[in-house]
């Protein structure tokens, strides 16, 4: 129920028909249930059920594309991003400055906070950013000044030309070509480079097996007797760096899988051809087999292989001479050919026969139990038939007994009735 509260100054809780200014009848003064110190409350019925559940029908059409946007993914993508709306113009006027909205050509550069030491790459990026901002301010100043004879306009033009020349000189530095991509990567991510150096040191410690110490990173354990060569590794890294490394590993794996799919194709025809030639089903075994075959083509082994092939060809020639000198037996050759064809047909089954034999040996006990169960089931069926026949005989005998019992009961009833008539006749006499 919906409650409505009415507030009135002076009188509260008066019954219907009473005057607010003056009581019409003093008999209402001492009635129970009237609260003078509380507001009047009027109850109204609730909204009908039909008005609550209003059906909402949304028209479905192929012309309307419905986008399913995940709020969590959008928040993760734009987390930590800012949008600068200063100097944005959507008028789309023709001028040297960009007047078509936000500048999408800019890239994200990471600048250090105040008080921290900048790396050379960060200084280079900061100078590029400041030169770009200065060029935009000078261009805006040139457009705002209308009087060409003014000294300020002349100085702005000179300043603009000098800024453009400085920007060109800054762009001609080309840090990646001058310093190398590896050094630029280390400058951009000093923590990652330190982590890679630490991993290299750990690998060297692992290979050498001798204890080493590094200030702040590696220190020997204390209090462990007989373990002077034990080393404690303390690593500090950012979660973003670990996530980036994990994502890079996944991307590398996807790239390798894409290359394999490109080489092998979507179907398994090429893989079946490789496995048929090398008698292996996995890519690693096929690659090892092909590598072994490629190693046979080494110049150091070709002479040895050539000598063996020459000896084999001489033996084949001698065998051919012997076979040509001896008369051929047509019947024997026919049998040999038949045996060869039979072996060729059963070659595919020869790989399945060992597995089939193992399965049959494993299922031998199960087959014996099945035979015993079949015998027991047969005996049970015979016993069941005997029980059914005996039940049928008992049923027949039961029916005969019931018939005889009924006849005897009728005869007894007749005898009793005749006896009663005789007794009644004797009593009358």
TORVO-412250 format. One record per residue: x, y, z of N, C-alpha, C in turn; residue in three letters. Coordinates in steps of 0.05 Angstrom, whole numbers, padded with zeros to 5 digits, always signed. Layout:
<recs>
XYZXYZXYZAla...
</recs>
This chain:
<recs>
+00017-00024+00000+00000+00000+00000+00018+00025+00000Unk+00009+00045-00015+00024+00070-00016+00013+00088+00006Unk+00031+00101+00021+00023+00118+00043+00028+00147+00035Unk+00008+00164+00040+00010+00192+00035+00008+00206+00061Unk+00027+00224+00067+00028+00239+00093+00020+00268+00088Unk+00000+00276+00102-00010+00304+00100-00002+00319+00125Unk+00012+00341+00122+00020+00357+00145+00002+00382+00146Unk-00008+00387+00170-00024+00411+00175-00015+00424+00200Unk-00017+00450+00200-00009+00466+00223-00033+00470+00242Unk-00030+00461+00266-00051+00466+00286-00065+00441+00294Unk-00079+00426+00275-00096+00403+00282-00087+00380+00265Unk-00087+00356+00278-00079+00331+00264-00097+00309+00273Unk-00103+00291+00254-00118+00267+00261-00148+00273+00267Unk-00160+00293+00256-00188+00299+00260-00205+00281+00242Unk-00227+00271+00252-00244+00255+00234-00259+00271+00214Unk-00270+00257+00194-00284+00271+00172-00308+00286+00183Unk-00313+00310+00174-00336+00326+00183-00329+00346+00204Unk-00304+00347+00214-00296+00365+00235-00284+00390+00223Unk-00289+00413+00236-00278+00438+00227-00250+00441+00237Unk-00231+00450+00219-00204+00454+00227-00201+00477+00246Unk-00216+00498+00242-00213+00521+00260-00225+00517+00287Unk-00248+00503+00289-00262+00500+00314-00276+00473+00314Unk-00275+00458+00336-00288+00432+00338-00318+00436+00336Unk-00331+00421+00317-00360+00423+00315-00375+00409+00338Unk-00363+00387+00348-00376+00372+00369-00355+00364+00389Unk-00358+00371+00414-00337+00364+00434-00335+00335+00440Unk-00354+00319+00429-00353+00290+00435-00329+00276+00422Unk-00317+00289+00401-00294+00278+00388-00268+00284+00402Unk-00270+00299+00424-00245+00308+00437-00230+00286+00451Unk-00245+00268+00464-00232+00247+00480-00235+00219+00467Unk-00239+00218+00441-00241+00192+00427-00214+00178+00426Unk-00213+00152+00430-00187+00138+00428-00179+00134+00399Unk-00153+00131+00394-00143+00126+00367-00136+00151+00351Unk-00141+00175+00362-00135+00200+00348-00109+00210+00358Unk-00089+00211+00340-00062+00221+00348-00060+00250+00340Unk-00059+00267+00360-00057+00296+00355-00029+00305+00349Unk-00009+00289+00357+00019+00298+00354+00033+00284+00330Unk+00017+00272+00311+00028+00258+00288+00014+00268+00263Unk+00027+00267+00240+00014+00276+00215-00007+00256+00206Unk-00026+00266+00190-00047+00248+00179-00036+00231+00157Unk-00044+00206+00157-00034+00186+00137-00058+00175+00122Unk-00058+00176+00096-00079+00166+00079-00067+00143+00062Unk-00080+00121+00061-00071+00098+00046-00085+00096+00019Unk-00069+00091-00002-00081+00088-00029-00073+00061-00039Unk-00089+00050-00057-00082+00023-00068-00057+00024-00085Unk-00044+00001-00087-00019-00001-00103-00026+00001-00133Unk-00005+00004-00148-00008+00004-00177-00016-00024-00187Unk-00035-00026-00205-00044-00053-00215-00020-00068-00227Unk-00023-00094-00226-00002-00111-00236+00003-00108-00266Unk-00019-00101-00281-00017-00097-00310+00000-00073-00317Unk+00001-00053-00300+00017-00029-00306+00046-00032-00299Unk+00053-00052-00282+00080-00056-00273+00097-00069-00295Unk+00088-00091-00305+00103-00106-00325+00096-00097-00353Unk+00108-00076-00361+00102-00067-00389+00122-00080-00407Unk+00112-00094-00427+00129-00108-00446+00145-00089-00464Unk+00171-00096-00467+00189-00079-00483+00197-00096-00507Unk+00188-00088-00531+00194-00103-00555+00215-00088-00571Unk+00236-00101-00577+00257-00089-00593+00258-00102-00621Unk+00255-00086-00641+00254-00096-00668+00281-00107-00677Unk+00281-00130-00689+00305-00143-00699+00306-00139-00730Unk+00329-00130-00739+00333-00126-00768+00362-00131-00775Unk+00366-00141-00799+00393-00146-00809+00408-00120-00816Unk+00393-00099-00820+00405-00073-00826+00418-00060-00802Unk+00411-00069-00778+00421-00056-00754+00443-00074-00742Unk+00466-00063-00739+00489-00078-00728+00490-00072-00698Unk+00488-00093-00682+00489-00090-00653+00517-00097-00643Unk+00530-00078-00630+00557-00082-00620+00556-00091-00591Unk+00570-00112-00584+00571-00122-00557+00598-00112-00545Unk+00597-00093-00528+00621-00080-00516+00623-00090-00487Unk+00647-00099-00481+00653-00108-00453+00664-00084-00438Unk+00652-00078-00416+00661-00055-00400+00688-00060-00388Unk+00694-00085-00379+00720-00091-00367+00742-00088-00388Unk+00738-00098-00413+00758-00096-00433+00763-00067-00441Unk+00741-00051-00443+00745-00023-00450+00760-00008-00428Unk+00753-00015-00402+00767-00002-00380+00797-00009-00380Unk+00803-00034-00386+00831-00043-00386+00846-00029-00409Unk+00833-00026-00432+00846-00014-00455+00852+00016-00451Unk+00833+00030-00440+00836+00059-00437+00845+00067-00408Unk+00854+00048-00392+00863+00055-00365+00889+00071-00366Unk+00889+00093-00352+00913+00110-00351+00916+00129-00375Unk+00897+00129-00394+00898+00146-00417+00883+00173-00411Unk+00893+00194-00422+00880+00220-00419+00875+00232-00447Unk+00855+00250-00448+00847+00263-00473+00850+00293-00469Unk+00867+00305-00485+00872+00334-00484+00854+00348-00504Unk+00835+00364-00494+00816+00379-00511+00824+00407-00517Unk+00849+00415-00510+00857+00442-00514+00866+00446-00543Unk+00856+00467-00556+00864+00473-00583+00852+00454-00604Unk+00830+00441-00598+00817+00423-00617+00796+00439-00632Unk+00795+00436-00659+00777+00451-00676+00764+00431-00695Unk+00737+00431-00695+00721+00413-00712+00709+00428-00735Unk+00718+00453-00741+00706+00469-00762+00713+00459-00790Unk+00735+00443-00793+00742+00432-00819+00749+00453-00839Unk+00762+00475-00830+00770+00496-00848+00798+00490-00860Unk+00803+00501-00884+00828+00496-00897+00849+00515-00886Unk+00870+00504-00874+00892+00519-00864+00915+00500-00859Unk+00937+00512-00850+00961+00495-00845+00958+00478-00821Unk+00942+00487-00802+00938+00472-00778+00916+00451-00782Unk+00917+00431-00766+00897+00409-00767+00871+00419-00755Unk+00849+00420-00771+00823+00429-00761+00801+00408-00765Unk+00809+00384-00763+00789+00362-00766+00785+00346-00741Unk+00789+00358-00718+00784+00343-00693+00810+00337-00679Unk+00811+00314-00666+00834+00307-00650+00857+00298-00668Unk+00881+00303-00659+00905+00296-00675+00912+00266-00669Unk+00905+00249-00689+00910+00220-00685+00938+00212-00694Unk+00954+00231-00703+00981+00224-00713+01001+00223-00690Unk+00993+00233-00667+01012+00233-00645+01016+00205-00633Unk+01039+00200-00621+01045+00174-00609+01049+00179-00579Unk+01047+00157-00564+01051+00158-00535+01080+00156-00528Unk+01090+00177-00514+01118+00177-00504+01118+00178-00474Unk+01135+00162-00462+01137+00161-00433+01158+00180-00424Unk+01149+00201-00408+01167+00221-00397+01170+00216-00367Unk+01193+00222-00357+01199+00217-00329+01186+00239-00312Unk+01183+00234-00287+01172+00254-00268+01194+00273-00260Unk+01185+00294-00247+01205+00314-00238+01222+00302-00216Unk+01248+00307-00218+01267+00297-00198+01281+00271-00206Unk+01270+00257-00227+01283+00232-00236+01302+00238-00259Unk+01322+00221-00262+01341+00224-00283+01331+00213-00309Unk+01334+00229-00331+01324+00221-00357+01346+00205-00371Unk+01336+00186-00387+01353+00171-00405+01356+00186-00431Unk+01377+00181-00447+01380+00195-00472+01356+00192-00491Unk+01344+00169-00491+01320+00165-00508+01297+00182-00498Unk+01293+00184-00472+01272+00200-00461+01277+00230-00466Unk+01302+00239-00465+01308+00267-00472+01302+00272-00501Unk+01309+00253-00518+01303+00256-00547+01273+00258-00552Unk+01257+00241-00539+01228+00242-00542+01217+00268-00531Unk+01227+00277-00508+01217+00302-00496+01223+00326-00514Unk+01247+00327-00526+01253+00348-00544+01235+00348-00569Unk+01230+00324-00579+01211+00322-00602+01184+00333-00595Unk+01174+00325-00571+01147+00334-00562+01147+00365-00558Unk+01168+00376-00545+01168+00405-00541+01171+00420-00567Unk+01187+00410-00586+01190+00423-00612+01164+00423-00627Unk+01149+00401-00625+01123+00400-00638+01103+00420-00626Unk+01103+00422-00599+01085+00441-00586+01093+00470-00593Unk+01119+00475-00594+01129+00502-00600+01121+00510-00629Unk+01124+00491-00647+01116+00496-00675+01086+00502-00678Unk+01070+00488-00663+01041+00493-00664+01035+00521-00652Unk+01048+00528-00630+01043+00555-00619+01052+00577-00638Unk+01074+00574-00651+01084+00594-00670+01065+00596-00693Unk+01055+00573-00703+01036+00574-00726+01010+00588-00718Unk+01001+00582-00694+00977+00596-00684+00982+00626-00681Unk+01006+00634-00672+01012+00662-00669+01013+00676-00696Unk+01023+00662-00717+01024+00674-00744+00996+00678-00754Unk+00977+00661-00748+00950+00664-00758+00935+00686-00744Unk+00941+00690-00718+00926+00710-00702+00935+00738-00709Unk+00961+00742-00716+00971+00768-00722+00963+00776-00751Unk+00948+00797-00754+00939+00806-00780+00956+00827-00793Unk+00969+00843-00777+00986+00865-00788+01013+00854-00795Unk+01018+00852-00822+01043+00841-00831+01067+00860-00826Unk+01062+00886-00823+01083+00905-00818+01092+00905-00789Unk+01078+00892-00772+01084+00892-00744+01110+00876-00740Unk+01127+00886-00722+01152+00872-00716+01147+00845-00703Unk+01125+00843-00688+01120+00817-00676+01114+00795-00696Unk+01100+00803-00718+01094+00783-00739+01120+00774-00753Unk+01139+00794-00758+01164+00787-00770+01180+00768-00753Unk+01181+00774-00727+01195+00756-00708+01183+00729-00707Unk+01156+00728-00708+01143+00701-00708+01149+00685-00732Unk+01151+00698-00756+01159+00684-00780+01187+00673-00778Unk+01206+00690-00768+01233+00680-00765+01235+00658-00745Unk+01220+00661-00723+01220+00640-00702+01209+00614-00713Unk+01188+00616-00730+01176+00592-00742+01196+00578-00760Unk+01210+00593-00777+01230+00581-00794+01253+00568-00778Unk+01262+00581-00757+01283+00569-00741+01273+00544-00726Unk+01248+00544-00717+01237+00521-00703+01236+00497-00723Unk+01227+00503-00748+01225+00481-00767+01253+00470-00774Unk+01273+00488-00776+01300+00478-00781+01311+00461-00757Unk+01305+00470-00733+01313+00455-00709+01299+00428-00708Unk+01274+00427-00716+01259+00402-00716+01270+00383-00737Unk+01278+00394-00760+01290+00377-00781+01317+00365-00771Unk+01333+00382-00758+01359+00373-00747+01354+00351-00726Unk+01333+00355-00709+01327+00335-00689+01318+00309-00701Unk+01303+00311-00724+01293+00287-00737+01315+00272-00751Unk+01336+00288-00760+01359+00275-00774+01378+00260-00756Unk+01374+00262-00730+01391+00247-00712+01389+00217-00716Unk+01364+00207-00717+01359+00178-00723+01375+00161-00703Unk+01364+00161-00679+01379+00146-00657+01381+00117-00663Unk+01361+00105-00676+01362+00076-00681+01385+00069-00700Unk+01389+00086-00721+01411+00080-00739+01438+00087-00728Unk+01439+00108-00711+01465+00117-00699+01474+00099-00677Unk+01456+00093-00658+01463+00077-00634+01458+00048-00638Unk+01440+00040-00656+01433+00012-00659+01407+00006-00645Unk+01392-00012-00656+01365-00018-00645+01367-00031-00617Unk+01388-00047-00612+01391-00060-00586+01397-00040-00564Unk+01414-00020-00570+01421+00000-00550+01396+00018-00545Unk+01381+00025-00566+01357+00041-00562+01337+00026-00546Unk+01334+00000-00550+01316-00016-00533+01324-00016-00504Unk+01351-00018-00499+01360-00018-00471+01356+00010-00458Unk+01359+00031-00474+01353+00058-00464+01324+00062-00458Unk+01307+00051-00475+01278+00055-00471+01268+00039-00448Unk+01280+00016-00443+01271-00001-00420+01296-00009-00404Unk+01305+00009-00387+01330+00002-00371+01325-00021-00352Unk+01301-00023-00340+01296-00045-00322+01297-00072-00336Unk+01285-00073-00360+01286-00097-00376+01314-00105-00383Unk+01331-00086-00390+01359-00092-00397+01374-00102-00372Unk+01369-00090-00349+01381-00101-00324+01372-00129-00318Unk+01346-00134-00324+01336-00161-00319+01349-00181-00338Unk+01353-00174-00363+01367-00192-00382+01396-00196-00373Unk+01410-00175-00364+01437-00178-00354+01438-00197-00331Unk+01418-00194-00313+01417-00212-00289+01413-00241-00297Unk+01396-00246-00317+01391-00273-00326+01417-00284-00339Unk+01431-00267-00354+01457-00276-00365+01477-00283-00344Unk+01478-00267-00322+01496-00274-00300+01488-00300-00286Unk+01462-00304-00283+01452-00329-00271+01460-00353-00288Unk+01458-00350-00314+01465-00372-00332+01495-00377-00330Unk+01511-00356-00328+01540-00360-00324+01546-00373-00298Unk+01532-00365-00276+01536-00379-00250+01528-00408-00252Unk+01507-00414-00266+01497-00441-00269+01518-00458-00284Unk+01530-00447-00305+01550-00462-00321+01576-00465-00306Unk+01585-00444-00292+01611-00445-00279+01609-00461-00253Unk+01587-00458-00238+01584-00472-00213+01600-00461-00190Unk+01610-00436-00193+01626-00423-00172+01610-00401-00160Unk+01612-00396-00133+01597-00375-00121+01607-00347-00130Unk+01588-00329-00135+01594-00302-00142+01576-00284-00127Unk+01583-00258-00125+01567-00239-00110+01563-00214-00128Unk+01540-00204-00126+01533-00179-00140+01519-00161-00121Unk+01527-00136-00118+01516-00118-00098+01487-00112-00104Unk+01470-00117-00084+01442-00110-00087+01426-00131-00101Unk+01438-00151-00115+01423-00171-00130+01427-00199-00120Unk+01453-00207-00115+01459-00234-00107+01477-00233-00082Unk+01469-00249-00062+01485-00249-00037+01485-00278-00026Unk+01506-00286-00013+01508-00314-00003+01490-00317+00021Unk+01482-00342+00025+01466-00349+00049+01483-00351+00073Unk+01472-00343+00096+01486-00344+00122+01473-00365+00140Unk+01488-00378+00156+01477-00396+00175+01472-00424+00164Unk+01482-00430+00140+01478-00457+00129+01505-00470+00128Unk+01509-00491+00144+01535-00504+00146+01540-00522+00122Unk+01564-00521+00111+01571-00538+00089+01559-00529+00062Unk+01547-00506+00060+01535-00496+00035+01546-00469+00029Unk+01572-00467+00028+01584-00441+00022+01579-00432-00007Unk+01574-00452-00025+01569-00444-00053+01540-00438-00058Unk+01523-00439-00038+01494-00432-00042+01491-00403-00048Unk+01473-00396-00066+01469-00368-00075+01439-00362-00072Unk+01433-00339-00061+01405-00329-00059+01401-00308-00080Unk+01380-00312-00096+01373-00293-00117+01350-00276-00109Unk+01353-00250-00110+01331-00231-00104+01325-00215-00129Unk+01301-00218-00139+01293-00205-00164+01270-00186-00157Unk+01271-00162-00168+01249-00143-00166+01241-00135-00194Unk+01216-00137-00199+01205-00130-00226+01177-00120-00223Unk+01168-00106-00243+01141-00095-00243+01121-00115-00254Unk+01097-00116-00244+01076-00134-00255+01070-00129-00284Unk+01072-00103-00292+01067-00097-00320+01088-00110-00338Unk+01113-00110-00328+01135-00122-00344+01130-00152-00347Unk+01122-00166-00325+01116-00195-00326+01093-00200-00345Unk+01073-00183-00344+01050-00187-00362+01058-00183-00391Unk+01076-00162-00396+01085-00157-00423+01102-00181-00433Unk+01119-00192-00416+01135-00215-00424+01117-00239-00431Unk+01097-00244-00414+01078-00266-00419+01063-00262-00445Unk+01054-00237-00450+01040-00232-00475+01058-00235-00499Unk+01084-00227-00496+01103-00230-00518+01108-00260-00524Unk+01110-00276-00503+01113-00305-00507+01089-00317-00522Unk+01065-00309-00513+01041-00319-00527+01040-00310-00556Unk+01048-00284-00561+01048-00274-00588+01069-00289-00605Unk+01092-00295-00593+01113-00310-00607+01103-00338-00614Unk+01089-00351-00594+01078-00377-00599+01057-00377-00621Unk+01040-00357-00621+01020-00354-00642+01033-00350-00669Unk+01055-00334-00670+01069-00330-00695+01081-00355-00706Unk+01093-00371-00688+01104-00396-00696+01083-00416-00706Unk+01060-00416-00692+01038-00434-00701+01028-00425-00728Unk+01026-00398-00732+01017-00388-00758+01036-00396-00780Unk+01063-00395-00775+01082-00404-00795+01079-00434-00801Unk+01075-00450-00780+01071-00479-00784+01046-00484-00801Unk+01024-00469-00794+00999-00473-00809+01003-00464-00838Unk+01019-00443-00842+01023-00434-00870+01039-00454-00886Unk+01059-00467-00872+01076-00486-00886+01061-00512-00891Unk+01047-00522-00870+01033-00548-00872+01006-00546-00885Unk+00993-00523-00884+00967-00520-00895+00945-00527-00875Unk+00920-00522-00883+00897-00527-00866+00891-00557-00864Unk+00896-00572-00886+00891-00601-00886+00916-00616-00878Unk+00912-00642-00874+00934-00660-00864+00947-00675-00887Unk+00945-00665-00912+00957-00680-00934+00987-00678-00933Unk+00998-00654-00928+01027-00651-00927+01039-00667-00904Unk+01025-00666-00881+01035-00681-00858+01034-00711-00863Unk+01013-00720-00876+01011-00749-00883+01034-00757-00902Unk+01040-00739-00921+01062-00745-00940+01089-00746-00925Unk+01093-00728-00906+01118-00728-00891+01120-00753-00873Unk+01098-00760-00860+01098-00783-00843+01101-00809-00859Unk+01091-00809-00884+01093-00833-00900+01122-00836-00910Unk+01136-00814-00915+01164-00816-00925+01183-00823-00902Unk+01178-00811-00878+01197-00814-00856+01188-00834-00835Unk+01164-00845-00838+01153-00865-00818+01151-00853-00790Unk+01147-00827-00788+01143-00813-00762+01118-00796-00765Unk+01105-00791-00742+01080-00776-00742+01082-00749-00729Unk+01103-00744-00714+01106-00717-00701+01125-00700-00717Unk+01121-00674-00715+01138-00655-00731+01167-00656-00721Unk+01172-00660-00695+01199-00660-00685+01214-00684-00697Unk+01202-00708-00697+01215-00731-00708+01220-00728-00738Unk+01200-00717-00752+01203-00712-00781+01226-00693-00786Unk+01228-00671-00770+01250-00652-00773+01277-00665-00768Unk+01278-00682-00747+01303-00695-00741+01311-00714-00763Unk+01292-00729-00774+01297-00747-00796+01307-00732-00821Unk+01294-00710-00827+01302-00694-00850+01330-00682-00846Unk+01335-00673-00821+01362-00662-00815+01383-00684-00818Unk+01377-00708-00809+01397-00730-00812+01402-00735-00842Unk+01380-00734-00858+01384-00739-00887+01400-00716-00899Unk+01395-00691-00890+01410-00669-00901+01440-00670-00893Unk+01445-00681-00869+01473-00684-00861+01488-00704-00878Unk+01473-00723-00890+01486-00743-00907+01497-00730-00932Unk+01487-00707-00940+01496-00693-00964+01521-00676-00959Unk+01533-00680-00936+01558-00665-00930+01580-00674-00948Unk+01597-00655-00956+01618-00662-00975+01638-00682-00964Unk+01641-00683-00937+01660-00702-00925+01649-00730-00927Unk+01622-00734-00928+01611-00760-00929+01602-00769-00957Unk+01602-00749-00976+01593-00757-01003+01613-00776-01016Unk+01639-00773-01011+01658-00791-01023+01654-00820-01013Unk+01649-00822-00987+01645-00849-00975+01619-00861-00987Unk+01598-00844-00989+01572-00855-01000+01576-00862-01029Unk+01591-00846-01044+01596-00852-01072+01610-00879-01075Unk+01630-00884-01058+01644-00910-01059+01626-00933-01053Unk+01609-00930-01033+01590-00952-01027+01570-00956-01049Unk+01561-00935-01062+01542-00938-01085+01556-00951-01108Unk+01581-00945-01113+01596-00958-01135+01599-00988-01129Unk+01605-00996-01104+01607-01024-01098+01580-01038-01100Unk+01558-01024-01092+01532-01035-01094+01524-01039-01123Unk+01531-01020-01140+01524-01023-01169+01539-01046-01181Unk+01564-01050-01173+01580-01073-01184+01567-01099-01175Unk+01558-01100-01150+01545-01125-01141+01519-01130-01156Unk+01504-01108-01161+01479-01111-01176+01484-01120-01204Unk+01506-01110-01216+01513-01119-01243+01520-01149-01244Unk+01535-01157-01223+01542-01186-01222+01518-01203-01218Unk+01499-01194-01201+01474-01209-01197+01458-01211-01223Unk+01457-01189-01237+01442-01189-01263+01455-01208-01283Unk+01482-01209-01283+01495-01227-01301+01489-01256-01294Unk+01489-01262-01268+01484-01290-01260+01455-01297-01266Unk+01436-01279-01261+01408-01285-01267+01403-01288-01297Unk+01417-01273-01313+01414-01275-01342+01426-01300-01353Unk+01447-01310-01340+01460-01335-01349+01443-01359-01342Unk+01429-01359-01319+01412-01382-01311+01385-01380-01325Unk+01373-01403-01333+01346-01403-01345+01325-01395-01325Unk+01306-01378-01333+01285-01369-01316+01263-01390-01313Unk+01253-01393-01289+01231-01411-01284+01205-01394-01283Unk+01188-01397-01303+01164-01380-01304+01145-01385-01281Unk+01143-01411-01273+01125-01417-01251+01135-01406-01225Unk+01161-01407-01221+01172-01396-01196+01169-01366-01195Unk+01174-01353-01217+01171-01324-01218+01142-01315-01213Unk+01123-01332-01223+01095-01326-01219+01088-01328-01189Unk+01098-01349-01176+01093-01352-01148+01106-01329-01131Unk+01130-01322-01139+01143-01300-01125+01127-01274-01129Unk+01117-01269-01153+01101-01245-01157+01075-01246-01141Unk+01063-01270-01140+01039-01272-01124+01044-01267-01095Unk+01066-01279-01085+01074-01274-01057+01079-01244-01052Unk+01092-01231-01071+01098-01203-01068+01073-01186-01067Unk+01054-01193-01085+01028-01178-01085+01013-01183-01059Unk+01014-01208-01049+01001-01214-01024+01013-01199-01000Unk+01040-01198-01000+01054-01183-00978+01048-01153-00981Unk+01046-01143-01005+01040-01115-01009+01012-01108-01000Unk+00993-01127-01004+00966-01121-00995+00964-01122-00965Unk+00978-01141-00953+00977-01144-00923+00996-01126-00908Unk+01010-01108-00923+01030-01091-00909+01016-01071-00891Unk+00993-01062-00899+00978-01043-00882+00967-01057-00857Unk+00960-01083-00860+00950-01097-00836+00972-01106-00817Unk+00997-01107-00826+01018-01116-00809+01022-01097-00785Unk+01016-01071-00789+01019-01052-00767+00997-01055-00746Unk+00974-01066-00755+00951-01068-00737+00951-01095-00722Unk+00963-01115-00734+00962-01142-00723+00974-01144-00694Unk+00997-01131-00689+01008-01133-00661+00989-01121-00640Unk+00977-01099-00647+00958-01087-00628+00933-01104-00625Unk+00924-01116-00647+00900-01133-00645+00907-01158-00628Unk+00931-01169-00632+00939-01193-00616+00940-01186-00586Unk+00951-01163-00580+00953-01154-00552+00925-01151-00540Unk+00907-01140-00555+00880-01136-00545+00866-01163-00541Unk+00870-01182-00559+00858-01209-00556+00869-01223-00532Unk+00896-01221-00527+00907-01233-00503+00896-01220-00478Unk+00893-01194-00479+00882-01180-00455+00853-01187-00450Unk+00838-01193-00472+00810-01200-00469+00805-01229-00466Unk+00826-01246-00464+00822-01275-00462+00806-01283-00437Unk+00814-01272-00414+00800-01278-00390+00771-01269-00391Unk+00766-01246-00404+00739-01236-00407+00722-01254-00424Unk+00735-01265-00445+00720-01283-00463+00713-01309-00448Unk+00732-01319-00431+00726-01343-00415+00703-01338-00396Unk+00703-01315-00383+00681-01309-00365+00655-01307-00380Unk+00656-01296-00405+00632-01295-00421+00622-01322-00428Unk+00640-01341-00434+00632-01369-00441+00619-01382-00416Unk+00632-01378-00393+00620-01390-00368+00593-01377-00362Unk+00591-01352-00366+00565-01339-00362+00544-01349-00381Unk+00552-01355-00406+00533-01365-00426+00523-01393-00417Unk+00542-01410-00407+00534-01436-00398+00515-01434-00374Unk+00522-01417-00355+00505-01413-00332+00477-01403-00340Unk+00477-01385-00360+00451-01375-00369+00435-01397-00383Unk+00448-01415-00398+00434-01437-00411+00422-01456-00389Unk+00438-01463-00369+00428-01479-00347+00404-01466-00333Unk+00407-01440-00329+00385-01425-00316+00360-01426-00333Unk+00362-01424-00360+00339-01426-00377+00326-01453-00376Unk+00343-01475-00375+00332-01502-00373+00317-01505-00347Unk+00329-01496-00325+00316-01498-00299+00290-01482-00298Unk+00290-01459-00311+00266-01442-00312+00244-01457-00327Unk+00251-01470-00349+00231-01485-00364+00219-01508-00348Unk+00237-01522-00332+00227-01543-00315+00208-01532-00294Unk+00215-01509-00282+00198-01497-00262+00171-01489-00274Unk+00172-01478-00299+00147-01470-00312+00129-01494-00317Unk+00142-01517-00326+00126-01541-00332+00114-01552-00306Unk+00130-01552-00284+00119-01562-00258+00097-01544-00248Unk+00100-01518-00252+00078-01499-00244+00053-01504-00260Unk+00056-01510-00286+00032-01516-00302+00019-01542-00292Unk+00035-01563-00285+00023-01587-00275+00009-01582-00248Unk+00022-01566-00231+00009-01560-00206-00017-01544-00210Unk-00017-01527-00230-00042-01512-00236-00064-01530-00245Unk-00057-01550-00262-00077-01569-00271-00088-01586-00248Unk-00070-01595-00231-00078-01610-00208-00095-01593-00189Unk-00088-01568-00186-00104-01550-00169-00132-01547-00179Unk-00134-01544-00206-00161-01541-00218-00177-01567-00213Unk-00165-01590-00216-00179-01615-00212-00189-01618-00183Unk-00171-01610-00164-00178-01611-00136-00201-01592-00130Unk-00200-01568-00142-00222-01549-00138-00249-01560-00149Unk-00247-01573-00172-00272-01585-00184-00283-01607-00166Unk-00265-01625-00157-00275-01647-00140-00285-01636-00113Unk-00271-01616-00103-00281-01604-00078-00308-01591-00081Unk-00313-01579-00103-00339-01567-00108-00361-01588-00111Unk-00354-01610-00125-00374-01631-00128-00381-01644-00101Unk-00359-01649-00085-00364-01661-00059-00379-01642-00041Unk-00374-01616-00043-00389-01596-00027-00418-01596-00035Unk-00424-01598-00060-00452-01599-00069-00466-01625-00058Unk-00451-01647-00059-00463-01672-00049-00468-01671-00019Unk-00449-01658-00005-00453-01656+00024-00477-01638+00030Unk-00479-01616+00015-00502-01598+00019-00529-01613+00014Unk-00530-01629-00007-00554-01644-00013-00561-01664+00009Unk-00540-01678+00019-00544-01697+00040-00554-01684+00066Unk-00542-01661+00072-00551-01647+00096-00580-01637+00093Unk-00587-01628+00069-00615-01618+00065-00634-01642+00067Unk-00626-01665+00056-00645-01688+00058-00647-01698+00087Unk-00624-01696+00101-00624-01704+00129-00642-01686+00146Unk-00641-01660+00140-00658-01641+00154-00688-01646+00148Unk-00694-01653+00124-00723-01659+00117-00732-01684+00132Unk-00715-01704+00134-00722-01728+00149-00726-01722+00179Unk-00707-01705+00189-00710-01699+00218-00735-01683+00223Unk-00741-01665+00205-00766-01649+00208-00791-01667+00206Unk-00790-01687+00188-00812-01706+00185-00816-01723+00210Unk-00794-01731+00221-00795-01747+00246-00806-01730+00269Unk-00799-01705+00270-00809-01688+00291-00838-01684+00289Unk-00849-01682+00265-00878-01679+00261-00893-01703+00270Unk-00882-01727+00266-00896-01751+00275-00896-01752+00305Unk
</recs>
